[in-house]
Amino acid sequence: MGFYKYVRDIWKKPNESMPEIMRERLISWRKEETSTVRLETPTRLDKARSLGYKAKKGVIVVRQRVPKGGHYRPRPGGRRSKRSGRRVVLSKSYQQIAEERANKKYPNCEVLNSYWVLEDGKHRWYEIILVDRDSPDIKNDKQLGWMHEPHHRGRVYRGLTSSGRKSRGLIRTKGEGAEKVRPSRTAVFRRKMSRRKKVR
């Protein structure tokens, strides 16, 4: 077995295999002043490499902290509570929110992928792999060169990352049973509305 195989086995149950290390990380990560921290090397090297990470210029790793709890859309302010409207639950995972917040801190980069690292009762920590789209090393890379193309800009905000596609229901089901999510939920809604207008 290779080195990454052993690392992968340890991370299957990290609280049992390395409880002291995880406890020390929780204590130190809770004391961090900012929720977004840039790292020199990824914490889970096997997972990062499997998701496209490379130790080269133009590729960075960021640890993002996200608070746990209900994710609701904020109500509009300056109105009476009777006129404030419904509280709509966001159809986004913690991981997708972490990717968006990390990308806001580094607007010149694009999110390649992300993975879970740690969590407690109040927060979850994810590590996000960011790629500098204007870097010449990225343009000439065979595996990451596609990130330079203009139609891939802002892909995290359009739900095109792996976690975003999962939240939209595009990964688990294809064909029969996925009629309400493909090509997108907005497209399905517009299709239904156009049919109703034709019937009337």
N, C-alpha and C positions, 0 to 999 in steps of 0.2 A: 504494500500500500504506500502511496505517496504521502507527502507532508500535508497536503490539503485535505486528504481523507481523514486524518487524525483530528485536524482542526474542525472539520465538519461534524464529526462525532461528538466533540466536546460541546459544540454550540447547539446540539439537539436538546440537551437539558442543562443549560449553563448554571442554574441555581444549585444543582446537585453536583456537577462536576467541578465547579470552581466557585463555591459560595463566598469565600473570603475576598476574592478578587472582585466579584460582583458587588459585594457590600461596600468595598472601598471606592469603587467607581460611583455608586449611588451617592455616597457622602460627598465626594468631590464634585460631581456633576450638579448636585442640588445647589451648591454654593456659587456656581458660575453666575456672573453678573448678566451676561447676555444669553439669549436663547439660541443664538446661532454662533457656532464656534468652528473655525477652520482648522483642519487637522493636517499633519504632515503625512501620516500613513493611516489607512483604514483600520478600524478595530477588528473587523471580521474580514481578513484578507482573502479567505476562500470565497466568501459570498461576493465580495467586491470584484474579484477577478472573473467570476462566473457571469457577472452582470456587465462586463465591458470595461472595468477599470484598468488603466495602464499607468505605470510610474514614469510619466513623461510630461514635458511642458504642455500646458493647456488643459490638463486634467487635474481637478482638485476635489477633495472630499470635505464635506461640511456636516457637522453633527447638529441636528435641529431638535429642539425641545418643543413639545406640543402639550398643552394642558388637556387633561381628560375631562369628560363631561358631555352634556347635551350640546349639539351644534345646531343652533337656531339662527335664522336670518335676523339681523337687528331690526327692530321696529323703527319706523320713521319718527323722529322727535318733533316736538312742537305741536302736538295734537292731543285731543282728548282720547282717553283710553278706548272709548266707544268707537272712535273713528280710526283707530290705529291699525286695524286689519288683523289677519290671522298670523300666528307664529308658524312659519314654514320650516321644516327640518331640512337641513342641507343634506343632499345625497352625495356626500363626500366622506371618504375615509380619513382617519388621522394621518395616514401616510401621504395622501394626496395633499392635504393641508400643509404638512411639513415641507413637501416639495415646493409648493407655491411660495411659502414664506422664505425658504432658502433662496429661491430664484429672485425674489425681490431684493435681497441683500446683495446679490451678484447679478445685476441686470445684463451684463455683457456675456453671460454664460447661458447655456441651455442644460436642462436636466436630462441626464442620460438614463439614470435609474436610481433606486433607493432600496434600503433594507432596514429591518428592525434591529435594534441593538439592546435596549433595556427599557424597563418600565417599573413604576411603583404605583401607589394609590392615587397620586395627583398628576403625574406626567408620563409621557412616552418619549423615548429618544429614537430618532432615526438618523441614519447616515445617508447623505445624498451625494451622488456622483455628478459633478458639474463639468461641462466641457466648454472651453473658450472657443466660440465659433470663428473668431477672427484670427486665431493663432495659425501661423504658417505650418507648424508641426501637425496641427489637426487637419489642415487642408490636404496635406500630402499623405495622411494616414489612410491605409486601405480599409480598415474597419470603422473608423470614426469620421472619415471624410464627408459622409452624407450630412453630418450636423452643420456643415458650412452653408448648405443650400438655403435660400431665403424662405422657402415654404415650410421649413421646420422651425421657424422662429416662434417663440411663445407656445411651444407644444404642450407645456405643463398646464397652461391656463385653458387649453382647449381639450383637456382630458385625453391626450395622446400618449402619455406615458403608460407603463404597465399597470400601476395602481389606478390611474385615471380610467383606463379601459375596463378594468375590473369593476369599478364603481358604476360604470355605464352598462355593465352586463354584457360586454362584448367578448370576454375571454371564455367564460364557462359554457355558453351555449351558442350554437350556430345552426342555421337552417330552421327546422320546425321547433317552435317554442321561443324563438327570438324575433318574432315579427314586430314586437313593440319597441325594440331597441335598435334595430338596424334599418337604414344606415345611421340614424340617430333618433333620439326621443323627440327632438324638435321637428325633424322631418316627418315622423309618424303623426305627430299632432297636427301639422299643417295638412297632411294628406287627409286626415279624418275631417278637418274643418272644410276642406275643399269639396269633399264628397257630400257633406251636409248641405252646403250651399247649392250644389247641383240638384239634390233631391227637392229642395224647397222651390 
